[in-house]
Amino acid sequence: MTYRLGVDVGGTFTDVLLIDEESGATYRAKTASTPDDQSLGVLRGIEKVCQSAGISLADIEEVLHGTTVATNAILEGKGARVGLVTTEGFRQVLQIARSFVPGGLAGWIIWPKPEPIAALEDTVEARERIDASGAVVTPLDEEDMAAKLERLRQAGIEALTVSLINSYANAEHEQRIAALARRIMPDVPVSVSSRVLPELREYERTITSVANSYVQPRVARYVANLAGKLTDGGVRAGLYLLRSDGGLARATAAAEHPVSLLLSGPAGGVAGAVWAAEQAGFTDFLTFDMGGTSTDVALVQNLQPRIGRETTVGDLTVRATSVDVRTVGAGGGSIAHVPELTKALRVGPQSAGAVPGPAAYGAGGSEPTVTDANVVLGYLPIELAGGEIALDVEAARKAVAAIAEGIGVDSVEAAAAGIVDIVNENMLGALRVVSVQQGFDPRDFALVAFGGAGPLHANALGRLTGAWPVIIPPSPGVLCAYGDATTVVRDNAARTYIRRFSQLSDEELAGLLGELAESAAQTLAEQGVARHQQQVSYQVDLRYHGQGFEIPVDVDMASLTGAGAGLTQLAGAFDAEHERLFSFLLRDNEHELVTARATVTGPRPSVQAATVPDGGPDAAGAKLGTTAIWIDGSHVDAGLYTRAELRAGNQVPGPAIITEMDSTTLVLPGHTATVHPSGSLLIRPTEG
């Protein structure tokens, strides 16, 4: 038998899922995250899940890992000291940045502008110039450049970025500076912008390349440390990391391009949701991943997550392809507080995290959190993570009592309900960003809820959005790890190629896309994916001539190599998307190509979907009894069920609590959860 193992490291828990590729059987483990050294929690989880499956670590064929190491380096400001080489006259490119200030009218007064992640004193200028066509205007002064690189070495930089003006059109000078740097400072990793992001717009290209350098040493150390500990523990499997776009890359390759890992964790959840929704027969859905620290949401159409061209982490926005995931600081560990000035209840974005955690964890936390509120309301069992964490109900009530006093209510349960209502509204706002604000009606989609806390709030979010059914996948608390284990190896190649359609032919565009596909295909071949196993998709970024932004459009290569209607089809697809997003067209403006892109993916893993035996509508065999919960202002008796005993076709009427090792599902009054043969719970309003 062969096994694939998915690992997802979150802010509170590390989730591990082991899949038997032949039978589809799954084994899961959930352990507390170890923020100081994530590899400790990862290895502990792997040992735990292998023990439950009765196999040795050496039986694992592949370890597929979604990591937050790069993300945390940005959020915590603990990246490398980066040196930057720019073209002469562009030394302040990061300081000038883009003229955008978040907030209201007075945002420019109160907004503290973040410091660039490459300091001005560590930035030097190269005497050179290449024009937009790629022609050399001023040759590179290598002697001057060598002296400046030596100064950076003596200053103690830990990583170097080379980003020259118009290098996307001609990378010769960047490559020569990189060669000099490797000779002068051989132990310092070098990021070259023409390799990291070969696209126009010098600020976006520079900040993305600097971000790559900023996280590279930390990611490289983590990968080496984890690989070493896996080997020492007996795991001989290949180690892959999940990229922000939902694809996999060998850990060594990903460590060389770590800016592609900034949304590695959330992308795994979306990939897992796609797998679960497909098994349940749904193709269009919203994803709702609520963990201990934050909630991530995304939109999926035809089983394809929407892909964005920018990735935002904290105050940093880089040009890196990623699943279009939006994050809000609302999780089980989000802290509720009552500001003295307003006396209005707030929830998050501050989080109790894994250490000390919510008050109910009994690990030293005393501030009231969303988890504490759910404990007070009776929605959570007294143990979490398969018994690894025992909940202290009295500590939770004491913490929430401070909120009740702050907002002036007599009932601790009423205060807890207020906390849950507010966090639900916060998460609704995030769901509207990926749906309503993108021109989609959430009522046309299902809602896939997962994460340790997601199923507790899913029914309420379905009611707020009108998205039905609410789908609770099997093992929702470790679905991100499931996504890691069921996704595919992927790489893409892109190139800026600005041409009006009147200056472009179908044949020319087909040739460009073919070159890009060959480049990405070669990368996958080097990672062991045979050419005959690879699949290619194409995309172009288009705009109306004169616009300053682009819209990505999928390309059908057959249309470019057929009757010569390829560009006409692309123009029509662009017009349709432009009208959907902005409700108007610029009919007098010519269409223009800006960037072409090819994505190559490997074969889908041969993981068999598990099925649940049929049991008819009566769920009595899974019922443990009843429990008192607080809903709509009073205590009511709710049915208490164990998910492990539910069978296909079983119907669980609300109010009900459905418990399992890694999560708990709340079914509200007036709603019914039906068990799908794939094991997912489908929650719908009972009427109709």
NUMIVEX-848939 format. One line per field, with one value per residue (C-alpha): residue in three letters; z, y, x. Coordinates in steps of 0.05 Angstrom, whole numbers, plus 32768, in hexadecimal, padded with zeros to 4 digits. Layout:
% residues N
residuo	c(Ala|...)
Z	c(Z|...)
Y	c(Y|...)
X	c(X|...)
This chain:
% residues 688
residuo	c(Met|Thr|Tyr|Arg|Leu|Gly|Val|Asp|Val|Gly|Gly|Thr|Phe|Thr|Asp|Val|Leu|Leu|Ile|Asp|Glu|Glu|Ser|Gly|Ala|Thr|Tyr|Arg|Ala|Lys|Thr|Ala|Ser|Thr|Pro|Asp|Asp|Gln|Ser|Leu|Gly|Val|Leu|Arg|Gly|Ile|Glu|Lys|Val|Cys|Gln|Ser|Ala|Gly|Ile|Ser|Leu|Ala|Asp|Ile|Glu|Glu|Val|Leu|His|Gly|Thr|Thr|Val|Ala|Thr|Asn|Ala|Ile|Leu|Glu|Gly|Lys|Gly|Ala|Arg|Val|Gly|Leu|Val|Thr|Thr|Glu|Gly|Phe|Arg|Gln|Val|Leu|Gln|Ile|Ala|Arg|Ser|Phe|Val|Pro|Gly|Gly|Leu|Ala|Gly|Trp|Ile|Ile|Trp|Pro|Lys|Pro|Glu|Pro|Ile|Ala|Ala|Leu|Glu|Asp|Thr|Val|Glu|Ala|Arg|Glu|Arg|Ile|Asp|Ala|Ser|Gly|Ala|Val|Val|Thr|Pro|Leu|Asp|Glu|Glu|Asp|Met|Ala|Ala|Lys|Leu|Glu|Arg|Leu|Arg|Gln|Ala|Gly|Ile|Glu|Ala|Leu|Thr|Val|Ser|Leu|Ile|Asn|Ser|Tyr|Ala|Asn|Ala|Glu|His|Glu|Gln|Arg|Ile|Ala|Ala|Leu|Ala|Arg|Arg|Ile|Met|Pro|Asp|Val|Pro|Val|Ser|Val|Ser|Ser|Arg|Val|Leu|Pro|Glu|Leu|Arg|Glu|Tyr|Glu|Arg|Thr|Ile|Thr|Ser|Val|Ala|Asn|Ser|Tyr|Val|Gln|Pro|Arg|Val|Ala|Arg|Tyr|Val|Ala|Asn|Leu|Ala|Gly|Lys|Leu|Thr|Asp|Gly|Gly|Val|Arg|Ala|Gly|Leu|Tyr|Leu|Leu|Arg|Ser|Asp|Gly|Gly|Leu|Ala|Arg|Ala|Thr|Ala|Ala|Ala|Glu|His|Pro|Val|Ser|Leu|Leu|Leu|Ser|Gly|Pro|Ala|Gly|Gly|Val|Ala|Gly|Ala|Val|Trp|Ala|Ala|Glu|Gln|Ala|Gly|Phe|Thr|Asp|Phe|Leu|Thr|Phe|Asp|Met|Gly|Gly|Thr|Ser|Thr|Asp|Val|Ala|Leu|Val|Gln|Asn|Leu|Gln|Pro|Arg|Ile|Gly|Arg|Glu|Thr|Thr|Val|Gly|Asp|Leu|Thr|Val|Arg|Ala|Thr|Ser|Val|Asp|Val|Arg|Thr|Val|Gly|Ala|Gly|Gly|Gly|Ser|Ile|Ala|His|Val|Pro|Glu|Leu|Thr|Lys|Ala|Leu|Arg|Val|Gly|Pro|Gln|Ser|Ala|Gly|Ala|Val|Pro|Gly|Pro|Ala|Ala|Tyr|Gly|Ala|Gly|Gly|Ser|Glu|Pro|Thr|Val|Thr|Asp|Ala|Asn|Val|Val|Leu|Gly|Tyr|Leu|Pro|Ile|Glu|Leu|Ala|Gly|Gly|Glu|Ile|Ala|Leu|Asp|Val|Glu|Ala|Ala|Arg|Lys|Ala|Val|Ala|Ala|Ile|Ala|Glu|Gly|Ile|Gly|Val|Asp|Ser|Val|Glu|Ala|Ala|Ala|Ala|Gly|Ile|Val|Asp|Ile|Val|Asn|Glu|Asn|Met|Leu|Gly|Ala|Leu|Arg|Val|Val|Ser|Val|Gln|Gln|Gly|Phe|Asp|Pro|Arg|Asp|Phe|Ala|Leu|Val|Ala|Phe|Gly|Gly|Ala|Gly|Pro|Leu|His|Ala|Asn|Ala|Leu|Gly|Arg|Leu|Thr|Gly|Ala|Trp|Pro|Val|Ile|Ile|Pro|Pro|Ser|Pro|Gly|Val|Leu|Cys|Ala|Tyr|Gly|Asp|Ala|Thr|Thr|Val|Val|Arg|Asp|Asn|Ala|Ala|Arg|Thr|Tyr|Ile|Arg|Arg|Phe|Ser|Gln|Leu|Ser|Asp|Glu|Glu|Leu|Ala|Gly|Leu|Leu|Gly|Glu|Leu|Ala|Glu|Ser|Ala|Ala|Gln|Thr|Leu|Ala|Glu|Gln|Gly|Val|Ala|Arg|His|Gln|Gln|Gln|Val|Ser|Tyr|Gln|Val|Asp|Leu|Arg|Tyr|His|Gly|Gln|Gly|Phe|Glu|Ile|Pro|Val|Asp|Val|Asp|Met|Ala|Ser|Leu|Thr|Gly|Ala|Gly|Ala|Gly|Leu|Thr|Gln|Leu|Ala|Gly|Ala|Phe|Asp|Ala|Glu|His|Glu|Arg|Leu|Phe|Ser|Phe|Leu|Leu|Arg|Asp|Asn|Glu|His|Glu|Leu|Val|Thr|Ala|Arg|Ala|Thr|Val|Thr|Gly|Pro|Arg|Pro|Ser|Val|Gln|Ala|Ala|Thr|Val|Pro|Asp|Gly|Gly|Pro|Asp|Ala|Ala|Gly|Ala|Lys|Leu|Gly|Thr|Thr|Ala|Ile|Trp|Ile|Asp|Gly|Ser|His|Val|Asp|Ala|Gly|Leu|Tyr|Thr|Arg|Ala|Glu|Leu|Arg|Ala|Gly|Asn|Gln|Val|Pro|Gly|Pro|Ala|Ile|Ile|Thr|Glu|Met|Asp|Ser|Thr|Thr|Leu|Val|Leu|Pro|Gly|His|Thr|Ala|Thr|Val|His|Pro|Ser|Gly|Ser|Leu|Leu|Ile|Arg|Pro|Thr|Glu|Gly)
Z	c(8000|7FF2|801E|8013|804E|8051|8087|8095|80CA|80E6|811B|8150|8137|8109|80E0|80C2|8092|8079|803B|8024|7FD9|7FC9|7FF8|8004|804F|8077|80BB|80DC|8115|8134|8160|817E|8150|8166|814F|8163|8137|810C|80F9|8140|813C|80F5|8109|8147|811D|80EA|8120|813F|80FE|80E9|812C|8123|80DD|80F4|80C2|80C8|80B2|807A|8059|8046|7FFC|7FFC|8030|8016|8042|8046|806F|808E|8097|8060|8076|80BE|80AA|8089|80C1|80F9|80D5|80DF|8098|807F|8078|802D|8000|7FC1|7F7E|7F52|7F13|7F1F|7F2F|7F4C|7F91|7FB4|7F8D|7FCD|7FF3|7FBB|7FB2|7F9B|7FAE|7FD7|801F|8040|806B|8066|8052|808A|8080|806A|80AF|80DB|80AF|80C3|8081|8087|8081|8041|804D|802A|804C|8024|8043|8027|7FE1|7FAB|7F63|7F26|7EEF|7EB5|7E8D|7E60|7E3B|7E37|7DF7|7E17|7DF5|7E1E|7E27|7E5A|7E63|7EA8|7ECF|7EEF|7F15|7F38|7F46|7F65|7F96|7FAB|7FB5|7FE1|800C|8013|8028|805D|8076|8086|8057|805A|8015|7FD5|7FA1|7F5C|7F3B|7F00|7ED5|7E98|7EAA|7E96|7E4E|7E54|7E91|7E7C|7EAE|7EE8|7ED9|7ED7|7F1A|7F38|7F20|7F40|7F81|7F84|7F7D|7FB1|7FE4|7FD5|8014|8006|7FDE|7FA1|7F85|7F3E|7F2A|7EE2|7EFE|7F39|7F11|7EC8|7EC0|7EB8|7EF0|7F15|7F5A|7F5A|7F3D|7F70|7FAE|7F99|7F8F|7FD1|7FF5|7FD6|7FF3|8036|8045|801E|8055|8089|8059|8043|808C|809B|805F|806E|80B8|80A9|8073|80A3|80DB|80AD|8095|80DD|80EF|80B9|8084|8040|8019|7FEB|800C|7FE5|7FF9|7FE4|7FBD|7FC3|7F81|7F9C|7F79|7F95|7F8C|7FA6|7FE7|7FCC|7F8F|7FBA|7FEA|7FAF|7F9F|7FE3|7FD0|7FAF|7FF4|8016|8013|8016|8052|803A|7FF4|8012|8030|7FED|7FCB|8000|7FF8|7FAD|7FB9|7FEC|7FC4|7F85|7FAB|7FC3|7F7D|7F81|7F52|7F68|7FB0|7FE3|8012|805C|8084|80CD|80F7|813A|8123|80E2|80AE|8065|802F|7FE3|7FA8|7F7A|7F36|7F0E|7F42|7F30|7F68|7F51|7F49|7F5A|7F41|7F84|7FC9|8007|804B|8080|8062|802A|7FE5|7FB1|7F69|7F73|7F57|7F8E|7F9C|7FA7|7FF2|8020|8069|80A5|80ED|8107|8124|8160|8185|8172|81B1|81C4|81E6|81F8|81EB|8225|81F6|81D0|81FD|81BC|81B7|8187|8172|8156|8131|816E|817B|81B6|8184|819A|81D6|8206|81DE|81F4|823E|8235|8222|8269|8251|8271|8243|8266|8230|8212|81CC|8199|81B1|81F8|81E0|81BC|81FC|8224|81F2|81F6|81AE|81BC|81DE|821C|81F3|81B1|8181|8194|81DE|81D7|81F3|822D|8233|8274|8273|82B2|8297|8257|827E|82A9|826C|8248|8288|8281|823E|825C|8290|825D|8230|826A|8262|829A|8275|8264|822D|820E|820C|81ED|81B8|81A9|819E|816D|8148|813E|8126|80F5|80D9|80D2|80A9|8080|806C|8051|802A|800A|7FF3|7FC9|7FB1|7FAF|7FA4|7F6A|7F49|7F63|7F89|7FC4|7FBD|7F7D|7FA4|7FD9|8017|802A|8073|8094|80C5|810E|811B|80D7|80E0|8121|80FB|80B7|80BF|80D6|809B|806B|8089|8081|8039|801E|8004|8007|8014|8049|803E|8079|805B|807F|80AF|80A8|80DB|80B1|806C|805D|8066|8039|8004|800A|7FFF|7FC3|7F98|7F5F|7F4E|7F29|7F0A|7EDF|7EB2|7E9F|7E73|7E66|7E1C|7E0E|7DCB|7DB1|7D8F|7D4C|7D55|7D6B|7D46|7D5F|7D49|7D6F|7DAF|7DA8|7D9F|7DDD|7E07|7DED|7E04|7E49|7E4E|7E3C|7E74|7EA8|7E8D|7E95|7EDE|7EEB|7EC5|7EF3|7F2E|7F12|7EED|7EA8|7E6C|7E59|7E9F|7E9A|7E88|7E70|7E77|7E5D|7E72|7E5C|7E80|7E53|7E56|7E2B|7E0D|7E3D|7E7C|7EB6|7ECE|7EAF|7EB4|7EAE|7E77|7E69|7E25|7DFA|7DD4|7D9F|7D8C|7D7F|7D53|7D2E|7D01|7D1A|7D49|7D89|7D95|7D85|7DBA|7DED|7DE0|7DEB|7E2B|7E45|7E35|7E5A|7E98|7E96|7E93|7ECC|7EF8|7EE5|7EBF|7E82|7E44|7E1F|7DD9|7DB7|7DD8|7DBA|7DE2|7DF9|7E12|7E4E|7E6B|7E53|7E83|7E7E|7EB8|7EB7|7EE9|7EF9|7EFF|7F34|7F6C|7F6A|7FAC|7FB0|7FCE|800D|8010|804A|804D|8045|8083|8070|808D|80D7|80FB|813E|813A|813F|8176|81B9|81DD|81E7|8201|8217|81EA|81E8|81A8|819A|81E1|8208|8217|81EC|81E7|81AA|818F|8199|8162|8153|810A|8107|810D|80DA|8099|8053|8050|809B|80AB|80EA|80FA|811F|8154|8156|8166|813C|815A|813D|814C|812A|8128|8140|8114|812C|8109|8119|8125|80E4|80BE|80AF|80A1|8070|8068|8020|800A|8006|8050|804C|8074|804A|8074|8057|8073|8087|8062|8018)
Y	c(8000|8048|8084|80CF|80FC|8144|8174|81B9|81E6|8219|824E|8221|81D9|81AF|8181|813F|8112|80CF|80B2|806A|8075|8031|802F|807A|806D|80A9|80B1|80F4|8115|815A|8175|81B8|81E3|81F3|823B|823D|8200|81E9|81A9|818E|8190|8174|8138|812B|812B|80FC|80CB|80CE|80C1|8088|8067|806B|804D|8016|8027|803E|8082|8060|804A|8091|809F|80EB|8122|815E|819B|81DD|820D|8252|825C|8290|82B2|82B6|82D4|830E|8317|8314|833E|8307|82FF|8309|834A|8356|837C|8399|83AB|83DB|8402|8446|8478|8444|843C|8453|8424|8402|8444|8464|8424|8430|846D|8449|8457|8428|8442|847D|84C5|84D2|8491|84B6|84D7|849A|8463|8450|843F|83FC|83FB|83D9|8393|83A8|83E5|8421|841B|83D4|83EB|83FA|8412|83F0|841C|83FE|8408|83DD|83FA|83DD|83B7|8394|83BC|83D0|841B|841E|83E2|83C5|83E0|839F|83BD|83F0|83BA|838B|83C1|83CE|8384|8380|83B8|8392|8354|8379|8399|8352|8348|8302|8301|8329|8340|8359|8380|83AC|83D7|83B3|8372|834C|835E|834E|832A|832E|8363|8342|8300|831F|8342|8301|82DD|8314|830D|82C2|82CC|8304|82E8|829D|828F|82C3|82AD|82D9|82E7|8302|8327|830E|82C8|82D5|8301|830E|8342|838E|83C1|83CB|83D5|8394|836D|838A|8380|8339|8328|8349|8322|82E2|82F4|8309|82C5|8298|828A|827A|824C|822A|821C|8202|81D4|81B9|81B0|818C|8160|814C|813B|8113|80EC|80E1|80CA|8095|80B9|80AD|80D0|810B|814E|817E|81C3|81E1|8221|825D|824A|8207|81DD|81B5|81BE|8196|81B4|81C5|81E9|820E|8225|8248|826E|8276|82B3|8280|8262|829F|8282|8239|8229|8247|822A|81E4|81F0|8206|81C9|819C|81BE|81B2|8168|8162|818B|8162|8122|813F|8155|81A1|81CB|8213|8225|8255|823A|824D|8238|824E|823B|8252|8294|82A9|8298|828F|8292|8287|827C|823F|8239|81F8|81DA|820F|8240|8288|8299|82DE|8300|8320|8303|832E|831C|8351|8393|8372|8367|8342|832C|82E1|82B2|8296|827C|82BA|82AF|82E7|82E4|8304|8303|82D8|8294|8269|828D|82D3|82FE|8322|8366|83A3|83E5|8416|844F|8431|83F8|83D3|8389|8379|8335|832E|8336|8328|82DE|82B3|8284|8241|825F|826C|825F|826A|826A|8227|8205|820D|8221|8265|828C|82BA|82E7|82D4|82B6|829B|8254|8268|8284|8243|821C|8249|823E|81F3|81EA|81C7|8184|8184|8169|817E|815E|8117|8125|814B|818A|8188|81C5|81EB|8202|822C|8251|8261|827B|82A6|82C5|82D3|82F0|832A|833A|8335|8367|8395|8399|839A|8358|8329|82E8|82C9|82A2|82E2|82FF|82BF|82C2|830A|82F4|82BE|82ED|8321|82EF|82D3|8319|8322|82E2|82F5|8334|830A|82DD|831A|8331|82F2|82EE|832D|835C|8331|8330|82ED|82DE|82B0|8290|8270|824A|8215|8223|81F2|81FC|81DE|81EC|81DC|8212|8218|81E3|8206|8246|822A|8224|826C|8283|825D|8281|82C5|82BA|828F|825D|8217|81E1|81EB|81B2|8197|8168|812B|813D|8188|819A|817C|818C|81BA|817D|8156|818C|8187|813B|813D|8176|8174|818B|81CD|8202|823F|826D|82B4|82EC|8333|833D|837E|837D|839B|8367|838B|837D|8335|82F5|82B2|8290|82C0|82B8|826D|826C|8296|826A|822D|8247|8255|8210|81F0|8217|8201|81BA|81B5|81C9|8192|8160|8170|8160|811B|8128|8107|8131|8103|810D|8159|8184|81CC|8207|824D|8293|82DA|831D|834D|8395|83CB|83F5|8430|840B|8403|83BE|837A|8341|82F8|82D0|8286|8271|8237|8224|8201|8244|8262|8229|821F|824E|828D|82A4|829F|82E9|82F6|82C3|82E1|8327|830D|82E9|8327|8354|8324|8324|836F|837B|834A|836D|83B6|83B7|83DC|83D2|83FF|83ED|8421|8409|83D2|8394|838B|8350|835E|831B|82D3|8298|824C|821D|81D5|81A2|815B|8120|811F|80EF|80AC|80B5|808E|80B3|8092|8081|807C|803F|804D|8053|8073|80B4|809F|80B6|8096|8068|80A3|80C8|80CC|80F1|813A|8176|81BB|81F5|823F|8256|8293|82AB|826C|8226|81ED|81A3|8190|814B|8134|8108|80E7|80F0|80AF|8088|80B0|808C|80A3|80BE|80CC|810D|8135|816A|81A9|81BD|818A|8183|8153|8142|8124|8121|8161|818D|8198|81A9|81D2|81C8|8201|81FA|81F9|81D7|818F|816E|8134|8104|80FE|80BB|80DD|80EB|8136|8155|817F|81B2|81D3|81F7|81C2|81E4|81D4)
X	c(8000|8015|8006|8005|800A|7FF0|8008|7FEC|800A|7FDA|7FE1|7FC2|7FC3|7FED|7FC0|7FD8|7FB1|7FC9|7FA7|7FAA|7FAC|7F8D|7F52|7F48|7F49|7F61|7F83|7F89|7FAE|7FAB|7FE2|7FF1|801D|8064|8070|80B9|80C9|808E|80B3|80AB|805F|8061|808B|8062|8022|8040|8056|8010|7FEB|8019|800E|7FC3|7FC8|7FF7|802F|8076|808E|80B5|8073|8061|806D|8065|8060|8037|803C|8018|8043|803D|8088|808D|804C|8063|80A6|8081|804D|8081|80B5|80E9|8103|814A|8170|816A|8199|817B|819C|8174|8182|81A3|816C|813C|8159|8119|80EB|80D2|80CA|80A1|8077|802F|8006|7FD2|7FBD|7F8B|7F53|7F23|7F2D|7F5E|7F84|7FC2|7FC5|7FBE|7FDC|8023|8046|8069|80B5|80CE|80EA|812B|8148|8160|81A6|81A9|8195|81CA|81C4|81E1|81FD|81D5|8196|816B|812F|80E9|80F9|8134|816B|81A8|81AA|81E3|8212|821A|8256|826D|82A8|827B|8248|827B|8291|8249|823B|8279|825D|821B|8241|8267|8226|820D|81D3|81B4|8193|8199|8166|8179|8140|8152|8124|8107|812B|80ED|80FF|8149|8166|81AF|81C5|81A0|81C1|8206|81FB|81E2|8221|824C|8225|822E|8279|827E|824B|8244|821C|81E6|81A9|819A|8155|8153|8113|8114|810E|80E0|80AE|80C0|8089|8085|8079|80BB|809C|8073|80AD|80DE|80B2|80A2|80EB|80FF|80C8|80E5|812A|810C|80EE|811F|8152|811C|80F6|8136|814A|8104|8103|8149|8136|80F4|8113|814A|811B|80EE|812A|8142|80FC|80FD|80D3|80F3|80BC|80C2|80B0|8084|806B|8029|802E|7FFF|7FDD|7FC8|7FFE|8037|8082|80BD|80D4|8119|80FB|80C8|80FF|8121|80E1|80BF|8095|8068|805A|803B|7FF4|8009|7FDD|7F9B|7FA6|7FA6|7F61|7F44|7F63|7F43|7F00|7F02|7F0E|7ED6|7EA3|7EB1|7EA3|7E61|7E4E|7E57|7E81|7E73|7E7E|7E9C|7ED0|7ED0|7F0E|7F0A|7F46|7F61|7F7E|7F5B|7F27|7F37|7F02|7F03|7ED5|7ED7|7EB5|7EB2|7EE1|7F16|7F29|7F2E|7F78|7F93|7FD2|7FE2|7FEF|7FE6|8003|7FFD|8013|8039|801A|8044|8037|8033|7FFF|7FD2|7F8D|7F62|7F5B|7F43|7F54|7F33|7F4C|7F14|7F23|7F15|7F4C|7F35|7F31|7EF1|7EF9|7ED1|7EF7|7EEF|7EE0|7EA5|7E8D|7E7E|7E90|7EC9|7EE4|7F2B|7F57|7F83|7F89|7F9C|7FBE|7FDA|7FFE|7FDD|7F9D|7F55|7F45|7F21|7F62|7F7C|7FC1|7FC5|7F97|7F66|7F4A|7F05|7F07|7ED6|7EE7|7ED5|7E93|7E83|7E94|7E65|7E2D|7E36|7E4B|7E8E|7E9C|7EC9|7F04|7F24|7F56|7F45|7F4F|7F91|7F70|7F3E|7F11|7F07|7EBE|7EC4|7F01|7EDB|7E9F|7ECB|7EED|7EAB|7E8D|7EBD|7E9D|7E57|7E6C|7E8C|7E4E|7E1D|7DF7|7DE4|7DEC|7E30|7E0D|7DF2|7E38|7E52|7E1B|7E2F|7E77|7E61|7E32|7E69|7E9D|7E69|7E5E|7EA9|7EAE|7E70|7E96|7ED0|7EA0|7E80|7EC5|7ED0|7E88|7E5D|7E97|7EAF|7E6B|7E53|7E13|7E24|7DDE|7DF7|7E2D|7E33|7E5D|7E95|7EA8|7EE4|7F1D|7F18|7EE4|7EC2|7E8B|7E75|7E65|7E54|7E09|7E05|7E2F|7E02|7DC6|7DE9|7E01|7DC8|7DFC|7DDF|7DEF|7E23|7E54|7E7C|7EB1|7ECB|7F03|7EF6|7F2A|7F61|7F46|7F81|7FAE|7F7E|7F87|7FD2|7FCE|7F9F|7FBA|7FEB|8032|802F|805C|804F|8077|8064|807F|806B|805E|8039|8016|7FD6|7FAB|7FB6|8001|7FF7|7FE4|7FC8|8008|8035|800D|800C|8057|8062|8034|8057|809B|807F|8060|80A2|80C5|8092|8091|80DC|80D7|80A4|80CF|8109|80DB|80CD|808B|8090|807B|8042|8024|8023|7FE7|7FED|7FBD|7FC7|7FB2|7FBF|7FB7|7F91|7F7A|7F5D|7F95|7F9F|7F89|7FB8|7FA0|7F95|7F62|7F79|7F56|7F5C|7F77|7F60|7F9F|7F75|7F55|7F9A|7FB1|7F6F|7F47|7F69|7F31|7F5A|7F64|7F1B|7F06|7F36|7F1A|7ED3|7EE6|7F09|7ECD|7E9E|7ECA|7ED5|7E8A|7E7D|7EB0|7EA3|7E60|7E7C|7EA7|7ED8|7EC1|7EED|7F2D|7F58|7F67|7FAF|7FD8|8004|801A|8017|8018|801C|800D|8023|8008|8019|7FE9|7FB3|7FC4|7FA0|7F7C|7F3B|7F00|7EE4|7E9A|7E6A|7E3B|7DF1|7DC7|7D86|7D6A|7D68|7DA8|7D96|7DD2|7E01|7DDB|7DFD|7DC6|7DB4|7DDA|7DC4|7DD9|7DC9|7DA6|7D7A|7D7A|7D6C|7D84|7D6A|7D78|7DA1|7DAE|7DF6|7E13|7E55|7E68|7E8F|7E4D|7E25|7E13|7E01|7DBA|7DB6|7D92|7DA4|7D6F|7D84|7D92|7DCA|7E14|7E3D|7E81|7EBF|7F09|7F1E|7EE0|7E99|7E5D|7E21|7DDE|7DAF|7D64|7D3D|7D76|7D88|7DCB|7DC9|7E03|7E1C|7E3A|7E7E|7E79|7E6B|7E33|7E03|7DDE|7DA0|7D63|7D30|7CF7|7CFE)
